[in-house]
Amino acid sequence: MNNRITLKKIAAEFNVSIATVSKALNDSHEISLKTKEKIQEFAKRHHYKPNKIALSLLNKKTKTLGVIIPNIMNSFFTEVFVGIEEKATELGYNLISCISNESHDKEVNTVELLKSGTIDGFIVSIAEETQINKNFSHFNDAINEGVPIVLFDRVTDEIECDKVIVNDFEGARHATDHLIKTGCKKIALVSIIDNLSVGKLRVEGYKQALLDHNIPINEKIIVRLNKKEDLETSMKIVLSDKSIDGLLCLEESSAIQSLQLIKSMNYKIPEEMSIICFTNGKLPQHVTPTITTISQHGKYIGEMATKMLVDRLESKSELEFTTKIIKTSLIERGTTFSLK
């Protein structure tokens, strides 16, 4: 026999509706003080615990957010997720987190699975395959069905929603400017994320810094690779030009590989070769020498994205879509000289 106390049993006890019991337990001003006190006292005496699924059906809210990130092995996304989790907990929301593994099909299936009443809204960074094929219909369908989305980092103008982005253009411009101002004359760039919106913006920022200093852009020392291509071979070809004295890596795994290669070629760092990379994860801090990085403030991005989504979910009125731009910071370490 099931003796578990439920909203239905409490409603039958006082001959009121389930909605009235729910409002009384949530201390709603719509219910008289006398009725609230009787219902709350009865619930407490019988050790009532709310059924979250039933409440979500009643209120049409799950108090759960869906998070889809492309790659958990990337330290930036790990930092963002920490920020999302902490802010969601603070605001009283649970999370369902999924990894697209850069797959368009997996991303589509995840959105389809979660959007039908499982979650109240999504926080997403778009998968690489989705950015390549430019098919965003699954996100637009979710929004049209009333499920709000906040995009972060990897975004597109083809989805009208709230967004939190890093100023990747300015971050790369700042990094390249730092290399030039600390004495570098010929700066190579390595990117294994050229298919991504953030990768393209970083290349443009690098080029703009060169133009700012009247340095000609040399496409031959801009290394663009996909993740299956051999970075070491490509870098050896580029570094056969001994006049190259600076390197900007657009993410940290290529920076670690490049550092190992440069050390094996007996370069003095930073005297003969200076290196800066995106992003400020753990790896650049635990190699020798430690790598100067561009920090994207991932945890803050996660907190901001979560707050924007919850604000939209809980707003009584329609909100305009907004885009928050997060500034990067340069963290100086052992692979560059300091500006004096």
N, C-alpha and C positions, 0 to 999 in steps of 0.2 A: 504494500500500500504506500502511495506517495504522499507523505505528510509535508512536503516542501510548500512553504507559504508563497503564494504568487499574487500578482496584481489582481487577477480574476477572483481569487478567494477573499482578498481584502475588500474588493468591490461588493461581493455578495454579502459579506458580513455587515456592511453599512448601507446596503441597498443603493449604491451609487454606481456611476459608470467607471470603467477602467481608466478613462482619461482623467476623471476627477481624482482618483487615487494617485495617479502619476503626478498630477499638478500639486496635490497636497504633500506628497513626499519630496517634491522639489521646491516646496515653500512658496508656491505661486500666490501672488496677491489676489488672483481671481477666486480663490477659495477662502471661505470664512475662517477666522482664527479658531473658532470652536471645532469646526470639522477637521481642520488641519491637525490640531492637537490630538484629537481622538484617533485619527488615522495613523499619525506618526507614532503615538504611544503604542497602538496595537501592533504596528509593524516592528517596532523595537522589541516588544515583549515576545514576539514570535520569531525573532531573529531573521527578519526578512532581508534577503540579499537580492539586488536587482538582476534580472536576466538581461544582459546587454543586447542580445539578439532581439528579444521581444521589444525592448525599449527603442532600438534602432528602427524597427518596423513601425512602431507607434509614432515616433517622432520624425521618421524619414531621414534620420541622421545616424551614421555609424560611429561618429567620433574617431574615424580611422582615415589615415592618409596613405595613398599609394606612392611609393618612391621607386623610380626606374632609373638606374645608373648604368652606363655602358661597360664599365670595367672596374671591378673591385680591387684589382692589383695596382691600379694607379693611385698613388698616395693622395693626390688632390681630391679624388672622389671619396676616398676614405675620410678625409678631413671634412668635406661637405656633409657626409652622412652623420658624422658626430654632431655637427651643428644642427642638422635636421632633428636628430633624435632628442637632443637636449631641449630644444625649443618646443618640440611637439609634446614632450612630457610636461614641461612647464605650463603649456596651454591646455593640458588635459586631453590630448589626442594620442591614439595608438598608431603604429606604423605597420604596413605590409611592404617589405622591401624586395625588389626583384632586380636581376642583372640581365641586361639585354645581350651581353657579350658582343656588342657592336652589330648584332643581327637585326635586320629590318623585320623578318618574319617573327622572331621571338618577341620583339617590341610590340608588334601588332597583336599577337596572341595574348600578351600580358595585359594590354589595354582592354581588349575584348573581355577577358576573364574578370577583371576587377571593376569595370565601369558599371556593371549592372547590379548596383546595390551593395557591393562589398566595401567600397570606399566612398568618401565624400568628395575627394579631389586628388589630383596628381601633382607631384613634383618630379620633373624629368630633365635629364640631359640627353639629347638626341643621339641615337646610335650612328656609327660611322656609315653603315650601309644606307641608312635612311637619308643622311645628308648627301651621299653620292647619287642615289636615284631620285632624290627630291620628291618623294611620295610621302606627304604628311597627312593623308586623308583620315587615318585612324585617329589622329589627335583632333582634327577639326570635327570629325563625327562625334567624339566624346564631348567636346565643348557644346556642339549643337544639341546634344541630348541633356545638357544641364550639368555636366561634370566639369568643374573649372580646372585649369592647368596652370602651373607656374613652371616656365622653362628656366634653366640656369646653364651658364657657361656656353653650351652649344645650342644656339637658337636659330630661328629663321623668321624672316619677315612674312612668310606665308601662313603663319599661325598668329591669329590675334588673341593675345593673352598677356598676363603679367610675366615679366622676365627679370632675371638678375644676371648681369653679365660683368665680366672683367674687362677692363680697358686694355685688351691685348695689344692693340696697335701702339698705345702709349707705353706699355710695359716693354715691348721690344725696342721701341725708339729710345727709351731711357737706358736700357741695357747697352745698346750699340753706342749711344752717346758717351756712356761711362767708359767703354773700351777705348774710344777715340781720345777722350780727354785724359786717359791715363797712358797714352803713348802709342796705341795700336794704329798702324798705318794701313793694314790690309786684313780685313775681317771676313772670314768664311762663315757660312750658316749651314746647319744641318737640320733637316726636318723629316720626320717619319709620320707627320700628321698633316700633310699637304691637302688631303681630301676633306679635312675638317674646316669649318668656318674660322675657328680660333687659329689654326695653322696659317691660313691665308692672311689673316689680320696681322699676325706676328711678322710674316715676311714683309708686308707693306710697311710696318713700323721700322723694321731694320733698314729697308731701302730709303725711307724718308730721312732717317738719321744720317745716312751716307750723303744724301743730297744736301742736308743742312750744313754739312762740313765740306761741300764741294768735292766729295770723293766719288769717282765714277762707279756705277753699279756694274759688277762683273758676274754675269749669270753662271760662268764656269765654276765659281767657288760657292754657289748656292746648291747644296746637295739635297735633292728631293728623292726620297725613297719610300716604297711601301714596306710594310712590316716583314715581308718575306725576302726582301732584297738584302744583299750582303753589305752591311754598313762598313765593316773593316776595309774591304777592298776599295769601296768608293772613297773612303777617307784617306787611304794610302795614296790614291791617285791625286786627290786634292792637295794633300800635304807634301807631295813631291815638289810643290812650289814653296821653297824655303823662305820666301818673302812674307808668307802668311804668318801673322803674329797675334791674331785674335780669333776666337771662335764663339759663336752664339748657337746654342742647342735649344730647340724649341720644346723639348721635354726631357725628363731626367734620365731615362734609360739610355738614350743616345749620348748624353753627356758622360755617363759612367763609362760606356764603351770607348768613347773618344778620349777620355782622360787616360784610360789604360793604354791605348794605342800611342798617344803622345808621349807618355812616360817611357814606353818601350823604345821609342825613337830618340830617347835621350834629350828631349827638350827640357830646358829649365823653365819651371812654372813659378811665378808668372813672368819672369825676366824675358823669356823668348816666346812664350805663348800664354795668353790670358784666355780664360774660359768663363762664360756665364751661361746659366741654363734656367729654363722654366722647369719645374716648379720647386717650391721650398719644402720638399718631402724629407724623409729620414735619410735616404741613401746619400744625397750630396753632403750631408753632415758627418757621414761615417766612412769617408774615403780620405786618402792622403794624396795631395792636400785637399782640404775641404773646399767645396765648390761654391763660388758666389752665385746666388740665385735670385730670381724674381719671384717674390711671394704673391700669391693670388688671394690670400686670406680665405681659404676654403671653408673653415668653420663658420666665419661670419656670413659667407654666402649662403650656407645651409640655414643658419638662423633667420636671415632675411627672407629667403624663399618661403620658409615655413610660416613666418609671420604674415607675409603677403597673402598666402593661401587661406590661412585661418581668418584673417581680416575680411576677405571676400566671402568666405562661408558664413560668417557670423554677422555680416552687415545687413541692416534692415533695408538699405536702399542699393540701387545699382551703382557700382563703382566704375570709374574710368580705368582702362588698362594703363599700367605704368611700367616703365623699364628703369630699374635701378642699376647704375654703373658703379662698380667697385674699383677703386684705384689700386694699383699694384705697388709693391715696395721692393727696393733692391737691398738684399742682405749680403753685405760684403764679407767674404771669407778669403781662403788662401790662394785662389786661382786668379785673383786680380790685385792690382795695386789700389791703394786708397787715394781718393781725390784729396789734394792738399789745399 
